[in-house]
Amino acid sequence: SENDSEATSFDLVTQSQLDITFTVTPEDPSRAAVCIVRSRSKDGSETGRREVYIAGGDSQTVKVTAPVYTSRPPAMGDIYGCSLDVPAYLTGG
């Protein structure tokens, strides 16, 4: 089962923070999911990433804005992918 996800925009907040806005269209909206977003520097190397918890619900498309803290000045953000295999620390389990 795949979740369809798409980075819609990113906002360069500071030299060490990038806010990424993305939408997720889960195949099964009732289940929680996790999406990995990342920041990249001008040369394309990854400078930060984080997992974002997407709560289950009845919404077909979920829009999320998540800050990513970066090791070097960010130039762009993208979404690495989503999964239904949510790590326990994100669910409080």
HELIX and SHEET records of a PDB file:
HELIX    1   1 ALA A   88  THR A   91  1                                   4    
SHEET    1   A 3 ASP A   4  THR A  14  0                                        
SHEET    2   A 3 GLN A  17  THR A  25 -1                                        
SHEET    3   A 3 VAL A  62  TYR A  69 -1                                        
SHEET    1   B 3 GLU A  46  ILE A  54  0                                        
SHEET    2   B 3 ALA A  33  ARG A  40 -1                                        
SHEET    3   B 3 MET A  76  SER A  83 -1                                        
END                                                                             
